[in-house]
Amino acid sequence: MGKVLIVDDERSIVDILKYNLEKDGTKAVCAYDGAEGLRLARAEDPDVILLDVMLPEMDGFEVCRTLRAEGNNVPIIMITAREEETDKVFGLELGADDYITKPFSMRELIARVRTNMRRAASMAPRQPASDDDILRAKDLVIDRGNRTVSKDGREIELTGREYELIKYLAENPGKVMSREELMAAVWQYDYFGDLRAVDVAVRRLREKIEPNPSEPRYVLTKRGAGYYFAG
């Protein structure tokens, strides 16, 4: 049984989410403000966090920023009633894995929770790594056994989504992948999912692995087509 932390100040929404998640076989832990959500995120070690943006004490953006600054890479799905595009992209820029806008389909939300939970479970290290687990490109080393990426011998701190993205691209060097293909393969969303999440993840990944993100050496863009890995 997985565990989901729900952080939302609307108790009626929390009750509905908790009921449906537990009916689906997932344990739910609940918080009603950002400060309590942050405390429970640290104490409960959830598999996924459903995090509302508009919260008392500390908003969802600050909770997300704090967790990522602490090196906590638990999948975060932002829940927002806001329609402004900048707010949605801002959450992704802070390290959220995804967002869903109210009102949402419970079927869609549960599907996203399941997908992120499976991905988080797959991130467990499989030590020791064999030579077949290692992908090398210039000074970049992707260790699929230990789920790590290093450059010049130093490990790079990536979120689970960023790791899965570079791993998938590196496993298919030179092959141009559309945003739709990456969404299906890395996010594992087909009929739903916002393609802007792909662009933001690529941008964040470049900021961490590229010497000059504006002139990338590893993850390149094919204009009008998608992204590819230059091994």
MITOR-232262 format. One record per residue: residue in three letters; x, y, z of N, C-alpha, C, O in turn. Coordinates in steps of 0.1 Angstrom, whole numbers, padded with zeros to 4 digits, always signed. Example, Ala and Ser with C-alpha at 12.3 -4.5 7.8 and 13.67 -1.06 7.14 Angstrom:
2
ALA+0132-0057+0078+0123-0045+0078+0132-0033+0078+0142-0033+0085 SER+0128-0022+0071+0137-0011+0071+0129+0000+0079+0134+0011+0080 
% end
This chain:
231
MET+0008-0012+0000+0000+0000+0000+0009+0012+0000+0018+0014+0008 GLY+0006+0021-0010+0014+0034-0010+0008+0044-0001-0003+0042+0005 LYS+0014+0055+0001+0010+0066+0010+0010+0079+0002+0020+0083-0004 VAL-0001+0086+0003-0003+0099-0003-0005+0110+0008-0014+0108+0017 LEU+0002+0121+0007+0000+0132+0016-0009+0142+0008-0005+0147-0002 ILE-0021+0145+0014-0030+0155+0008-0028+0168+0016-0030+0168+0028 VAL-0025+0179+0009-0023+0192+0016-0033+0202+0009-0030+0207-0002 ASP-0044+0205+0016-0054+0214+0010-0062+0220+0022-0066+0212+0031 ASP-0066+0232+0021-0073+0238+0032-0088+0237+0031-0095+0241+0040 GLU-0093+0231+0020-0107+0229+0018-0110+0215+0023-0107+0205+0016 ARG-0116+0214+0035-0118+0201+0041-0127+0192+0033-0125+0179+0033 SER-0137+0197+0026-0145+0189+0018-0138+0182+0007-0140+0171+0004 ILE-0128+0189+0001-0120+0183-0010-0111+0173-0004-0109+0162-0010 VAL-0105+0176+0008-0096+0166+0014-0104+0153+0017-0099+0142+0015 ASP-0116+0155+0022-0124+0143+0026-0127+0134+0013-0126+0122+0014 ILE-0130+0141+0002-0133+0134-0010-0121+0127-0015-0122+0115-0019 LEU-0110+0134-0015-0097+0128-0020-0093+0116-0011-0090+0105-0016 LYS-0094+0118+0002-0090+0107+0011-0099+0095+0009-0094+0083+0009 TYR-0112+0097+0008-0121+0086+0006-0118+0078-0007-0117+0066-0007 ASN-0116+0085-0018-0114+0078-0031-0100+0072-0031-0099+0061-0037 LEU-0090+0078-0025-0077+0072-0025-0076+0059-0017-0071+0049-0021 GLU-0083+0060-0005-0083+0048+0004-0092+0037-0002-0089+0025+0000 LYS-0102+0041-0009-0110+0031-0016-0102+0024-0027-0104+0012-0030 ASP-0092+0031-0033-0083+0026-0043-0072+0018-0037-0064+0012-0044 GLY-0071+0018-0023-0061+0010-0017-0048+0018-0013-0038+0012-0010 THR-0049+0031-0012-0038+0039-0009-0041+0046+0004-0052+0051+0007 LYS-0031+0046+0013-0032+0053+0026-0031+0068+0024-0023+0072+0016 ALA-0040+0076+0030-0039+0090+0029-0037+0097+0042-0043+0094+0052 VAL-0027+0106+0042-0024+0115+0053-0028+0129+0049-0025+0133+0038 CYS-0034+0136+0059-0040+0149+0055-0034+0161+0063-0031+0160+0075 ALA-0032+0172+0056-0028+0185+0063-0037+0196+0057-0041+0195+0045 TYR-0039+0206+0065-0048+0217+0061-0042+0231+0059-0048+0240+0057 ASP-0029+0231+0061-0021+0243+0058-0007+0240+0054-0003+0228+0056 GLY+0000+0249+0049+0013+0246+0043+0023+0242+0053+0032+0233+0050 ALA+0023+0248+0065+0033+0245+0075+0032+0231+0080+0041+0223+0081 GLU+0019+0227+0082+0016+0213+0086+0019+0203+0075+0024+0192+0077 GLY+0017+0207+0063+0020+0199+0051+0035+0196+0050+0039+0185+0048 LEU+0043+0207+0053+0057+0205+0052+0062+0196+0063+0071+0187+0061 ARG+0056+0197+0075+0060+0189+0086+0057+0174+0083+0065+0165+0086 LEU+0045+0172+0078+0041+0158+0075+0049+0152+0063+0052+0140+0063 ALA+0053+0161+0054+0061+0156+0043+0075+0151+0048+0080+0141+0043 ARG+0080+0157+0058+0093+0153+0064+0091+0141+0073+0100+0132+0073 ALA+0080+0140+0080+0078+0130+0090+0072+0117+0085+0076+0106+0090 GLU+0063+0118+0075+0056+0106+0071+0062+0099+0059+0058+0088+0056 ASP+0072+0105+0052+0078+0099+0040+0068+0094+0030+0067+0082+0027 PRO+0059+0103+0025+0049+0098+0016+0055+0095+0002+0066+0099-0001 ASP+0047+0087-0005+0051+0083-0019+0048+0094-0029+0055+0095-0039 VAL+0037+0101-0027+0033+0112-0035+0026+0123-0027+0020+0120-0016 ILE+0028+0135-0031+0022+0147-0024+0012+0153-0033+0016+0157-0044 LEU-0001+0155-0029-0011+0163-0036-0011+0176-0029-0015+0177-0017 LEU-0006+0187-0035-0003+0199-0028-0011+0211-0035-0008+0215-0046 ASP-0020+0217-0027-0028+0228-0032-0019+0240-0032-0009+0241-0024 VAL-0021+0249-0041-0013+0262-0042-0017+0272-0032-0009+0277-0025 MET-0030+0274-0030-0035+0285-0021-0037+0278-0007-0047+0271-0005 LEU-0028+0281+0002-0028+0275+0015-0025+0286+0026-0017+0295+0023 PRO-0031+0285+0038-0027+0294+0049-0013+0290+0054-0008+0279+0052 GLU-0007+0299+0061+0006+0297+0068+0018+0297+0058+0027+0305+0059 MET+0017+0289+0048+0027+0288+0037+0021+0283+0025+0014+0272+0025 ASP+0022+0290+0013+0016+0285+0002+0022+0273-0004+0034+0269-0001 GLY+0016+0266-0014+0021+0254-0020+0034+0256-0027+0043+0247-0027 PHE+0036+0268-0033+0049+0270-0040+0060+0270-0030+0071+0264-0033 GLU+0058+0276-0018+0069+0276-0008+0072+0263-0003+0083+0259+0000 VAL+0061+0255-0001+0063+0241+0004+0071+0233-0006+0081+0226-0002 CYS+0068+0234-0019+0075+0227-0029+0089+0232-0030+0098+0223-0031 ARG+0092+0245-0029+0105+0250-0030+0114+0245-0018+0125+0242-0020 THR+0108+0245-0007+0115+0241+0005+0119+0226+0004+0130+0222+0007 LEU+0109+0217+0001+0112+0203+0000+0123+0200-0011+0132+0192-0008 ARG+0123+0207-0022+0133+0205-0032+0147+0210-0027+0157+0204-0030 ALA+0147+0221-0020+0159+0226-0015+0166+0217-0005+0178+0217-0003 GLU+0157+0209+0002+0162+0200+0012+0166+0186+0005+0171+0177+0012 GLY+0165+0185-0008+0168+0173-0015+0157+0162-0014+0160+0151-0018 ASN+0145+0166-0011+0134+0157-0010+0128+0156-0024+0123+0166-0029 ASN+0129+0145-0031+0124+0143-0044+0111+0135-0046+0109+0130-0056 VAL+0103+0135-0035+0090+0129-0036+0082+0135-0047+0082+0147-0048 PRO+0075+0127-0055+0067+0133-0066+0056+0143-0060+0049+0139-0051 ILE+0055+0155-0066+0046+0165-0061+0036+0168-0073+0041+0172-0083 ILE+0023+0166-0070+0013+0171-0080+0006+0183-0074+0000+0182-0063 MET+0008+0194-0080+0002+0206-0075-0013+0206-0079-0017+0203-0090 ILE-0021+0211-0069-0036+0212-0072-0039+0227-0072-0036+0234-0062 THR-0045+0232-0082-0047+0247-0083-0061+0250-0089-0066+0243-0098 ALA-0067+0260-0084-0079+0266-0090-0076+0277-0099-0084+0282-0106 ARG-0063+0281-0100-0059+0292-0108-0058+0288-0123-0055+0276-0126 GLU-0061+0297-0132-0061+0294-0146-0049+0301-0153-0046+0298-0164 GLU-0042+0310-0145-0031+0317-0151-0020+0307-0155-0015+0299-0147 GLU-0015+0308-0168-0005+0299-0172+0008+0301-0165+0015+0291-0162 THR+0011+0313-0161+0024+0315-0154+0024+0308-0140+0035+0303-0136 ASP+0013+0307-0133+0013+0300-0121+0016+0285-0123+0023+0279-0115 LYS+0010+0279-0133+0012+0265-0136+0027+0262-0139+0033+0253-0134 VAL+0033+0270-0148+0047+0268-0151+0056+0271-0139+0066+0265-0138 PHE+0052+0281-0131+0060+0284-0119+0061+0272-0110+0072+0269-0105 GLY+0051+0265-0108+0051+0253-0099+0061+0243-0105+0068+0236-0098 LEU+0060+0241-0118+0069+0231-0125+0084+0236-0124+0093+0228-0122 GLU+0086+0249-0125+0099+0254-0124+0105+0252-0110+0117+0250-0108 LEU+0096+0252-0100+0101+0250-0086+0104+0235-0083+0110+0232-0073 GLY+0100+0226-0093+0103+0212-0091+0091+0203-0089+0093+0191-0087 ALA+0079+0208-0090+0067+0200-0090+0068+0191-0102+0072+0195-0113 ASP+0062+0179-0101+0062+0169-0112+0051+0172-0121+0052+0168-0133 ASP+0040+0177-0116+0028+0178-0124+0018+0188-0117+0021+0191-0105 TYR+0008+0191-0124-0003+0199-0117-0016+0194-0123-0017+0189-0134 ILE-0027+0197-0115-0040+0194-0120-0049+0205-0115-0048+0210-0104 THR-0058+0209-0124-0066+0221-0121-0080+0218-0116-0087+0209-0122 LYS-0085+0224-0106-0099+0222-0101-0108+0229-0111-0105+0240-0116 PRO-0120+0223-0113-0124+0210-0109-0118+0199-0117-0116+0201-0129 PHE-0114+0188-0111-0107+0177-0118-0115+0164-0117-0124+0162-0109 SER-0112+0155-0127-0118+0142-0126-0111+0133-0116-0099+0133-0116 MET-0118+0127-0107-0112+0118-0097-0105+0106-0104-0094+0102-0099 ARG-0110+0102-0115-0103+0091-0123-0090+0095-0128-0080+0088-0127 GLU-0089+0108-0133-0077+0113-0138-0067+0115-0126-0055+0111-0128 LEU-0071+0120-0115-0062+0123-0104-0056+0110-0099-0044+0109-0096 ILE-0065+0100-0097-0060+0087-0092-0050+0080-0101-0041+0074-0097 ALA-0053+0082-0114-0044+0076-0124-0030+0083-0123-0020+0076-0125 ARG-0030+0096-0121-0017+0103-0120-0010+0099-0107+0002+0098-0107 VAL-0018+0098-0096-0011+0093-0084-0005+0079-0086+0006+0077-0082 ARG-0012+0070-0092-0007+0057-0094+0006+0057-0103+0016+0051-0099 THR+0006+0065-0113+0017+0066-0122+0029+0071-0115+0040+0066-0116 ASN+0028+0082-0107+0039+0088-0099+0043+0078-0088+0055+0078-0085 MET+0034+0071-0083+0038+0061-0072+0047+0050-0078+0056+0046-0072 ARG+0043+0045-0090+0050+0034-0097+0064+0040-0100+0074+0032-0098 ARG+0065+0052-0105+0078+0057-0108+0087+0059-0096+0099+0056-0097 ALA+0081+0064-0085+0089+0066-0073+0094+0052-0068+0106+0051-0063 ALA+0086+0042-0069+0090+0028-0065+0102+0023-0074+0111+0016-0069 SER+0101+0027-0086+0112+0022-0095+0125+0029-0093+0135+0024-0099 MET+0125+0040-0085+0138+0047-0083+0146+0041-0072+0157+0046-0070 ALA+0142+0030-0066+0150+0024-0056+0163+0019-0062+0162+0012-0072 PRO+0175+0021-0056+0187+0017-0061+0188+0002-0062+0182-0006-0054 ARG+0196-0003-0072+0198-0018-0074+0213-0020-0073+0218-0025-0083 GLN+0219-0018-0062+0233-0019-0061+0237-0034-0060+0228-0042-0056 PRO+0249-0039-0065+0258-0030-0072+0254-0030-0087+0248-0039-0092 ALA+0258-0019-0094+0255-0017-0108+0265-0025-0116+0277-0026-0113 SER+0261-0030-0127+0269-0037-0137+0273-0028-0148+0268-0017-0149 ASP+0283-0032-0156+0287-0023-0167+0276-0020-0177+0276-0010-0183 ASP+0267-0030-0178+0255-0028-0187+0246-0017-0182+0238-0012-0190 ASP+0247-0013-0169+0238-0003-0164+0244+0011-0166+0237+0021-0164 ILE+0256+0012-0171+0263+0025-0172+0261+0030-0187+0264+0024-0196 LEU+0257+0043-0188+0256+0050-0200+0266+0062-0199+0266+0069-0189 ARG+0275+0064-0209+0285+0074-0209+0283+0083-0221+0281+0079-0232 ALA+0285+0096-0219+0284+0106-0229+0293+0118-0225+0290+0125-0216 LYS+0304+0119-0233+0314+0129-0229+0318+0127-0214+0323+0117-0210 ASP+0316+0138-0206+0320+0136-0192+0308+0133-0183+0308+0135-0171 LEU+0297+0129-0189+0284+0126-0182+0283+0111-0180+0285+0103-0190 VAL+0280+0106-0168+0278+0092-0166+0264+0090-0160+0261+0095-0149 ILE+0256+0081-0166+0243+0077-0161+0244+0063-0156+0246+0054-0164 ASP+0242+0061-0143+0242+0048-0137+0228+0044-0134+0222+0048-0125 ARG+0223+0035-0143+0210+0030-0142+0207+0020-0130+0196+0018-0126 GLY+0218+0014-0126+0217+0006-0114+0214+0013-0101+0206+0009-0093 ASN+0222+0024-0100+0220+0032-0087+0211+0044-0089+0209+0052-0080 ARG+0206+0046-0101+0197+0057-0105+0204+0071-0102+0198+0080-0096 THR+0216+0072-0106+0223+0084-0104+0229+0090-0117+0231+0082-0127 VAL+0232+0103-0117+0238+0109-0129+0250+0117-0123+0248+0125-0113 SER+0262+0115-0129+0274+0123-0124+0281+0129-0136+0280+0125-0147 LYS+0288+0140-0133+0296+0147-0143+0309+0151-0137+0310+0156-0126 ASP+0320+0147-0144+0333+0149-0139+0335+0143-0125+0342+0148-0117 GLY+0328+0131-0123+0330+0124-0111+0321+0129-0099+0322+0123-0088 ARG+0313+0139-0101+0305+0145-0091+0290+0142-0094+0286+0144-0105 GLU+0283+0136-0084+0269+0133-0086+0261+0146-0087+0263+0156-0080 ILE+0251+0146-0097+0242+0157-0099+0229+0154-0092+0224+0143-0094 GLU+0224+0164-0084+0211+0162-0077+0200+0164-0087+0197+0175-0091 LEU+0193+0153-0091+0181+0154-0100+0169+0149-0093+0169+0141-0084 THR+0157+0155-0097+0145+0149-0093+0143+0136-0100+0150+0133-0110 GLY+0133+0128-0095+0131+0115-0102+0127+0117-0116+0131+0110-0125 ARG+0119+0127-0119+0114+0130-0133+0126+0134-0142+0127+0129-0153 GLU+0134+0143-0137+0146+0147-0145+0155+0135-0148+0160+0134-0159 TYR+0157+0126-0138+0165+0114-0140+0159+0105-0151+0166+0101-0160 GLU+0146+0103-0150+0139+0094-0160+0140+0100-0174+0141+0093-0184 LEU+0139+0114-0174+0140+0121-0187+0153+0119-0194+0154+0115-0206 ILE+0164+0122-0187+0177+0120-0193+0181+0106-0196+0187+0103-0206 LYS+0176+0097-0187+0179+0082-0189+0172+0078-0202+0178+0071-0211 TYR+0160+0082-0204+0152+0078-0216+0159+0083-0229+0160+0076-0239 LEU+0162+0096-0228+0169+0102-0240+0182+0096-0243+0185+0093-0254 ALA+0190+0093-0232+0203+0087-0234+0203+0073-0239+0212+0068-0246 GLU+0192+0066-0236+0190+0052-0241+0187+0052-0256+0187+0042-0262 ASN+0183+0064-0261+0180+0065-0275+0187+0076-0282+0181+0086-0287 PRO+0201+0076-0281+0209+0087-0286+0206+0090-0301+0205+0082-0309 GLY+0205+0103-0303+0203+0108-0317+0189+0107-0322+0186+0113-0332 LYS+0180+0101-0315+0166+0099-0319+0158+0111-0314+0157+0114-0302 VAL+0152+0118-0323+0144+0130-0319+0131+0125-0313+0123+0117-0320 MET+0128+0130-0301+0115+0126-0294+0106+0138-0293+0110+0148-0289 SER+0094+0136-0298+0084+0147-0297+0080+0148-0282+0082+0139-0274 ARG+0074+0159-0279+0069+0161-0265+0059+0151-0261+0058+0146-0250 GLU+0050+0147-0271+0040+0137-0269+0047+0124-0265+0042+0116-0257 GLU+0057+0120-0273+0064+0107-0270+0071+0107-0256+0070+0097-0249 LEU+0077+0119-0253+0083+0120-0239+0073+0119-0228+0075+0113-0218 MET+0061+0126-0231+0051+0126-0221+0046+0111-0218+0044+0107-0207 ALA+0044+0104-0229+0040+0090-0228+0050+0081-0221+0047+0072-0213 ALA+0063+0083-0225+0073+0074-0220+0078+0077-0206+0081+0068-0198 VAL+0080+0090-0203+0086+0094-0191+0075+0097-0180+0076+0093-0169 TRP+0065+0105-0184+0054+0108-0175+0044+0097-0175+0036+0095-0165 GLN+0044+0089-0185+0034+0077-0187+0020+0082-0187+0011+0075-0182 TYR+0018+0094-0193+0004+0099-0195+0002+0099-0210+0010+0102-0218 ASP-0010+0094-0214-0013+0094-0228-0024+0104-0231-0021+0114-0238 TYR-0036+0101-0227-0047+0110-0231-0048+0123-0222-0056+0131-0225 PHE-0040+0124-0212-0040+0136-0204-0025+0139-0201-0016+0131-0202 GLY-0023+0152-0196-0010+0156-0193-0006+0168-0201-0010+0169-0213 ASP+0000+0178-0195+0003+0191-0202+0017+0190-0207+0026+0188-0200 LEU+0018+0193-0220+0031+0191-0227+0041+0202-0223+0053+0200-0225 ARG+0036+0213-0216+0045+0223-0211+0054+0217-0200+0065+0222-0198 ALA+0049+0207-0194+0057+0200-0183+0070+0194-0189+0080+0194-0183 VAL+0070+0190-0202+0082+0185-0208+0092+0196-0210+0104+0194-0207 ASP+0087+0207-0215+0096+0218-0218+0103+0223-0205+0115+0226-0205 VAL+0095+0224-0195+0101+0229-0182+0111+0219-0176+0121+0223-0171 ALA+0108+0206-0177+0117+0195-0172+0130+0196-0180+0141+0194-0174 VAL+0129+0198-0193+0141+0199-0201+0149+0211-0197+0162+0210-0196 ARG+0143+0222-0195+0150+0234-0191+0157+0232-0178+0168+0236-0176 ARG+0150+0226-0168+0156+0224-0155+0167+0214-0156+0178+0216-0149 LEU+0166+0204-0164+0176+0194-0166+0189+0201-0172+0200+0198-0167 ARG+0187+0209-0182+0198+0216-0188+0206+0225-0178+0218+0226-0178 GLU+0198+0231-0169+0204+0240-0159+0214+0232-0150+0223+0238-0144 LYS+0211+0219-0148+0219+0211-0139+0230+0204-0146+0241+0201-0140 ILE+0229+0200-0159+0239+0192-0165+0247+0199-0175+0258+0194-0179 GLU+0243+0210-0181+0250+0217-0192+0259+0227-0186+0256+0235-0177 PRO+0271+0228-0192+0280+0239-0189+0274+0253-0192+0276+0262-0184 ASN+0267+0254-0203+0260+0266-0207+0246+0262-0212+0245+0257-0223 PRO+0236+0263-0203+0222+0258-0207+0217+0264-0220+0209+0258-0227 SER+0221+0276-0223+0216+0283-0236+0223+0277-0248+0218+0279-0259 GLU+0234+0270-0246+0241+0263-0257+0243+0248-0253+0255+0244-0251 PRO+0233+0240-0252+0234+0227-0247+0243+0217-0255+0244+0218-0267 ARG+0249+0208-0248+0258+0198-0254+0252+0184-0254+0255+0176-0262 TYR+0243+0182-0244+0237+0169-0242+0223+0167-0247+0220+0159-0256 VAL+0214+0175-0242+0200+0175-0246+0197+0186-0255+0197+0198-0252 LEU+0195+0183-0268+0194+0193-0279+0180+0193-0284+0172+0184-0282 THR+0177+0205-0290+0163+0207-0296+0164+0206-0311+0172+0211-0318 LYS+0154+0198-0316+0152+0198-0331+0140+0207-0333+0128+0203-0330 ARG+0142+0219-0339+0131+0228-0340+0119+0223-0347+0119+0217-0358 GLY+0107+0224-0340+0095+0219-0346+0092+0205-0344+0082+0199-0349 ALA+0102+0197-0339+0101+0183-0338+0102+0177-0324+0094+0169-0320 GLY+0111+0182-0316+0113+0177-0302+0127+0178-0297+0134+0187-0301 TYR+0131+0168-0289+0144+0168-0282+0151+0155-0285+0145+0145-0288 TYR+0165+0156-0284+0173+0144-0286+0185+0145-0278+0190+0156-0274 PHE+0192+0134-0276+0204+0133-0268+0216+0131-0277+0216+0123-0286 ALA+0226+0140-0275+0238+0140-0283+0248+0132-0275+0255+0139-0267 GLY+0250+0120-0278+0260+0112-0270+0274+0114-0273+0283+0108-0268 
% end
